[in-house]
Amino acid sequence: MHSDAAVAKPRPKRRPRICRACDACYKRKIQCDAATPRCNWCHHHDLPCTFKRNQERNQERSKAHHHPSDTQQSSSKETLASQGPNRRSNSSSRPHNSDLGSGVGPQSNLHVAGYALGNLCTFNGLPFFSPTGRQWIKSRTGEDVNLAHMSPRPSTSNQVTSTGVLHAVALPEKEVVVQLLDEWGPSVFSRLFPFINKELLEFTIKAAYHDEVTVSSPGTDSARACIHAFTAVCLSSSIYHGHQVMHAEDHVHAAYKLLPGLLIESVTLDGLQTVLMLCLCSLVVTGNIFYLEMLLAASSRFVFHLNGHLAPVYVNDDQFKINLHIRTLFWICYIIDKEFSLRTGHPPCLDETHCDLTLPDNQRTTQEFLTCIRLAILQSQVYHGLYSMKALNQPDAQLLGTIRDLDNALETWRMSIPARNRPRLIDRETDVISTPNTLIQLQYLYCMAMIHQASGKCSIWIQKHDTSEAGSSLAISVEASRSMLQKFLDDRLHFDKSNLRFCLPYFLTAICHLFSNILLNPLDEGSDDDLDLIQSVPTHIRDRLPPEIPRLSSHQVQLFEDFVMELGRLASSAINKAQGIFEAKN
């Protein structure tokens, strides 16, 4: 019997779907530019740029139709680092590098003496001492990089005191705290970091020593931790001149031990003061950057809970005084957050879209503090404009435009400083810069170098490899770094134990810039002089360290010195290799 059913037509074969985003971008749900041999995101994070999903889908489809395939994707060698990052391509698939593991490698963001190298790049756009970066360095020097002085993670040194072992540390005598408080007020350090309000700290003392809680100091653990942290800050900044022997490390770790109780208590002003002062101590005293990151995250939440991100509104005299100090602590948190974010490449903890950035009244703050606030706002713009995830996808024209705008903003900030304190790229040889102006001078040169270093990610500069042309962006970065080190070696910057340890990251950045320039142009006339600058810094630092520097801080300084000497060795090898090739040709 004839069937009425329609005869089914064979379905047309579906075209195999080709992934338009690499595996890494697909996993993170970000736009992939499909550049070859690696997309922009994978290139700047030194990751293999793979399209394994194409292969897996094709294999599954083949199995479903009983057509097994033995074809495998071939892997290609990674492009030599000196060729720089490739720009956009219409190709939707590309070979992957099977020699490198998937995910973020252990050397994707190396740390040296507690400082992350995440935002430092060679002048051809490669992350410093990433696997690809080390390949490029070896091609220029003929030497392997010694990684013994670097760590894949932030410093997490054991909690030890000045004696080398843990022990209970009592609160300092109340009379000593009163003396510290009297000496803190007029100090240079208090003008740069006004952690403490003298009137409000009196309530902290009552809570810590007599269990007398008040509105401003409602928790005893927070109050005791605050006293320990304040003592450590004063000891580390040469403020205490009494006869009692005390060590900053002891009081830092005593404050650390009180943190669980501090966090259990309600969010308090004393708690916010404690975590912010411990942020600074973790950098200056212990060199523990991991603790700094955790404390900075906690301080940002304290700020929001205490409404420090909002400009204070007058309620009554007592509450307004507390709110004004909370607002000051917000700005300290903001300054540390933006500085740390730019140094490490990590996202900031404070999001400006949720913060009122109205500047404080000139009558209620110091000129030095206001200068630091304005610079922190600029540093945030530098991070978001040049080093954030979004900034990595800028085309060349937009990148160079961003650098130009930020350079103009830096000059505007510089001109906002009174003429007698205004930082300059080149000073008169007779100029000696005071302590607060030393930090401002270093931050100015550091920001200039970080702004113009970013041009190394631009393909135009990569192809030219020219860091000597007057006015070029990379040349400005090199000159700023050279100027910083020269001022330091000429003793035109004022250092003591309170700020030398704090300034090491600036020197690290400057040295890496000069090192990269030597490797790009080893036969330039100034290469030998730059090598001398690099090799002279460790000895100059060691000669100026006071004998009472904290033990853990001294250890971090030693790691810094070892790292710099390694860069000097590699730079010397690059010069010798280039000279040998030149002589062989002639």
Secondary structure, DSSP 8 states (H G I E B T S, - for coil): ----S--------------SS-HHHHHHT------SSS-HHHHHTT-----HHHHHHHHHHHHHTT--------------GGG------S-S-----TTS-SSS-TTTT-EETTEE-TT-B-TTS-BTTSHHHHHHHHHHHSS---GGG-BSS--------TTSS--------HHHHHHHHHHHTTSHHHHH-----HHHHHHHHHHHHH----SS---HHHHHHHHHHHHHHHHHTT---SSS---HHHHHHHHHHTHHHHHHS---HHHHHHHHHHHHHHHHTS--HHHHHHHHHHHHHHHHHTTTTS----S-HHHHHHHHHHHHHHHHHHHHHHHHHHHH----SS-GGGS------GGGS-HHHHHHHHHHHHHHHHIIIIISTGGGG--HHHHHHHHHHHHHHHHHHHHTS-GGG---SS--TT--B-HHHHHHHHHHHHHHHHHHHGGGGSHHHHHH--S-STT-HHHHHHHHHHHHHHHHHTT-B---TTTHHHHHHHHHHHHHHHHHHHHH-TTSTTHHHHHHHHHHHHHHHHHHS-TT--HHHHHHHHHHHHHHHHHHHHHHHHHHHHHHHHHHH-
